[in-house]
Amino acid sequence: MKLIFAVVNGDDSAAVSKALSKNGFPATKLASAGSFLSAGNTTFLICVEDEKVDDVISVVQQKCHHRKQFVPSTATYGSNSANLPPSMPVEVSVGGATVFVTDIERFEKL
């Protein structure tokens, strides 16, 4: 058995959850946040047989989309100084998913 950790952008969370359920993959959802933008994410914990790992990853991949977002530039981000001139926001790519797959020694539903 494998445990899949899928860290998904908050905007894609509902679609991923619905698709996993529709395809028969029960998952536990945990609220999480990224460190770069401090944006809300959802981390899905999915336990499946080894041969189903690629199916789960495919479902997640189909429902997670990259998008562009504007954020304050690092020159003034978090600065308390009023003497700095305003800077232009920077466009960054967000979204998609980060997936980790680990072996499971024991799995029980109680």
Secondary structure as UniProt FT lines:
FT   STRAND          2..9
FT   HELIX           10..12
FT   HELIX           13..22
FT   TURN            23..24
FT   STRAND          28..33
FT   TURN            35..37
FT   STRAND          40..48
FT   HELIX           50..52
FT   HELIX           53..63
FT   STRAND          66..71
FT   TURN            74..78
FT   TURN            82..83
FT   STRAND          90..95
FT   STRAND          97..103
//
